[in-house]
Amino acid sequence: MLIFFIGYVASGKRKWGQRLAHELQYDFVDTRELMEEKTGEKYADLLKNKEQFIAAEQAVLEDIIKLQNTVVAVGEMMPCRDENMDKLKNAGLTFFLRAGLGCIMMKLPKKKHKIPMVQNIDPDFLPDFIQSELERRKLYYKQAHINYLERDLRKPKLMEIINNNRFMN
């Protein structure tokens, strides 16, 4: 079984993905790291060349949908391209971790140096930028099999949700 955590930056995809993988004794992968491994480039550098970025993203997508017994933290842009969300849904269980603007803004200062798309944005305009991006991407994210607010998620609830959806494929 494949389980994909999708959502915006700082929504908890990696944290919850690692916890779930540990609990299920599955492998865990992060598509950003896989893109870096596959290309030998840093994620931030990949983003500088849109065509190179999309090619790396698509190659990683084709690799991850072939995996088994793996939990995947999916980069926030991957579900928003072409038919990627359909590919993820057909390959496994998709779990949209929703995080509100306030939650993201609380976590962002710790992660800002790792997130290229927000590094050069004036802090006064950052909430508006993030809110705009959240609204645009939600159209894709909401197609996931499961849609859950990250701040309300606890390990027992996560396990209950996964166990109730385990054999849906």
N, C-alpha and C positions, 0 to 999 in steps of 0.2 A: 504494500500500500504506500502511496505517496500522499503527503499532507503539505499543502502550500499555505504559508502565512503571507498574506498580502496586506498592504496598507501604506500610508504615507510615512515619511521620515519620522523617526522617533515614536512610532506607534507601538513598539514592543515586539516586532516580528522576530528579531534575533533572540531576545530574552525568552519569549514563550516557546519559540521553536526549539531552542536548546533544552529547555525544561521538558517539553513533550518528548523529544528524541531520547533523552535520558530515561524518562519514565517508561517509554515503550521499548527501550533498547534498540532504537533505530539509529541510523546515521543522521547527521545533521550537516547541511550545506547552506551556504549563503551565496546567492547568485553574483553578488558584487565580487566576492573573493574568487569565485570560479572564473569570472571574466578576467580578473587580474592574472590568475594562473594561466589561463588559456592564451592570453595575448602577451604576457610579460610586461604589461603596462599598468600603471596605477589607475584606479578608477577615475580619479580627477583628470588625469591626462586623456583617458578615453573619451571623456565628455567634451573635450575640446574639438573633437572631430566627429560630427554627428553621424556620418556614414560609417566610420570605423566603429563607433559605439553601437549603433544598431546592428551591424554585422556580428559583433562580439556577443551582443545580447541574444540575437537569434540563434547563434551557434550554441550558446549555453542552454537556451531553452530546449533545443533539440536533444541535448545531452541529458538534461534533468528529467525530461518526461520518459526516459528509458530506465531510470533508476527504480529500485524497489526498496521497501522498508526504509524510507528516508523522509525526514522533515526538512522542508526548504523555506528559508527566509528569502522571499522574492523581492528584488529591487523595485522601488516604488514606480518606476516607469514601465517595466516589462508588461504588466497587465493592460496597459493603455495603448498598445500598438497592435495594429492590424487585427489578426485573429488570435492573439496570444492568450487572452482570457479563456476563449473556447478550448484552446489546446491544454491549458492548465486544468480546466474543469473536466475535460475528457480523460486526463491522465491520472487524476486523483481528487482528493477532497480539498476544496479551496476555502480558506478561513480568512475573512476580512476582519482585521483588528481595527476597529474605529477608534480614533483618538481625536478629541476636540482641540480647537485652537489653543485653549488655555493649557491643556496637558502638553501639547507640542511645544509651546512657548516656554514652559517650565523646563523641559528636557533639552531644548535646543542649545542653550549656552554651553553645555558640556560636550555637545557633539558638533557645534558649528564649524570647527576646524576640519572636520571630516566630511562635511557636506558641501560640495563645490557650488551647488546652485544657490546657496544662501550666503556664501562667504562675503560677497561684495555688496550685499544689499544693506542700505542704510537701516539701522535698527528701528527708526521711526516708521519705516514702511514695511518692515518684515511681517507684522501681523496681517496686513492687507494682502501682501504677496502670498503668504501661506494660505489664507482663507480662500483666495482665488484659486490656487492650485488644488486645494482640498475639494472644492466644489466641482472643478473640471474633472478630476480623477475619480471622484465618487461614482460617476456614471458607469465606470468600468468596475470598480471595486465592489459595488453593490450587486454585481452579478454572481458573486461568490456563493457557494453552497451555504456557508454559515457567515453570519454578520453579527459581530459582538463588540460591545464597548469595552475597550481594553481596561479601563479603570475599574470595571466591575468584575473582571476575570480573576478567578482564584484557581489554584491547581485542581481541587476536587471538581469544580465546575467544568474546567477544561477537559478533564478525563471523562466526565459524564457526557459532554457534548461529543467528544471523539468516539466514545464507545457506542453512542446512539447512532452515529453516522458511519461506523467502521466498514460496513459491508454494502454501502450504497453503490459502489462501482460494479 
